[in-house]
Amino acid sequence: MAKEQKKRKEIRRKLLHKYRLVILNESTFEEKISFKLSRLNVFVTGTLFIIVLIGLTTLIIAFTPLREYIPGYSSTKLKREATELTYKTDSLVTVLNYTNRYLDNVRKVLRGDVENNQQNRDSLFEKYKLDPASVDLTPIREDLLLREEVELEDKYNLFERNVENLGTLLFAPITGTLSQGFDPKTKHFAVDLVAPKDTPVKSIADGTVLFAEWTSDTGYVIIIEHQDGFTSVYKHNGSLTKSQGDQVKAGEVIASIGNTGELTTGPHLHFELWRKGKPVDPQNYMDFN
């Protein structure tokens, strides 16, 4: 028991024993600063300093943007910006895919390529087949009135009318002589119209210029996109009066007859008409005489 009390007193004496920390001038040995210290004071002061340092570090990490630089931490703002960037990237990829498809269609128009997609016609209509027994075919009153009105109108109609595409009115680009017609078998998806050199070439309808440049094979080429899925192509022009992106009106001059390009034998207009990505015979929509 006495030994333990003696040991405790010894430990207490060591903790409370005073020491002096002196800072001297090395050259003159002049005393500049001195501190009275004990082991207990040093231990308490060091512990408080460490606690304060840990607290300040925790506050800085928790309430300042510095925590974003620590691996594993992220702010709400950073997550929101990352999400917005992800959506924007996805939208840009979608727009880029649509643009690439659009440019591919323009290239096909320039080259005159047509995809020959063979599909089973029966498979296309399979999902639209209905059981006639499940359909109520009893005409309603409005249907009967409409039929009577149509029959009355057609009673005195002497000519058969083609009412398809009445909403689209197309004008002939020039008045000239047809030298070669539309022939899908030879991949001539156009009509060649002979006219005097420098004859004005006009737009067949309102639209937007998609392409207006020089090509080695077909010379000056201009492509215009119209409503209802129509696209008109004018090749071998002598000059162009419109640029890509311009808005044109029906009957507005867009070029002049020429003899440009390697694939030409004289002044003429190579005119193509496309609808919904497929070539159609321009003579079914306009008269060139």
Secondary structure, DSSP 4 states (H G I P E B T S, - for coil): -HHHHHHHHHHHHHHH--EEEEEE-TTT--EEEEEEE-HHHHHHHHHHHHHHHHHHHHHHHHHSGGGGGSTT---HHHHHHHHHHHHHHHHHHHHHHHHHHHHHHHHHHHHT--------HHHHHGGG---GGGS--PPPHHHHHHHHHHHHHHHT--S----TTTT-----S---EEEE--BGGGTB-SEEEE--TT-EEE-SSSEEEEEEEEETTTEEEEEEEEGGGEEEEEEEEEEES--TT-EE-TT-EEEEEB--SSS-SSSEEEEEEEETTEEE-GGGT----
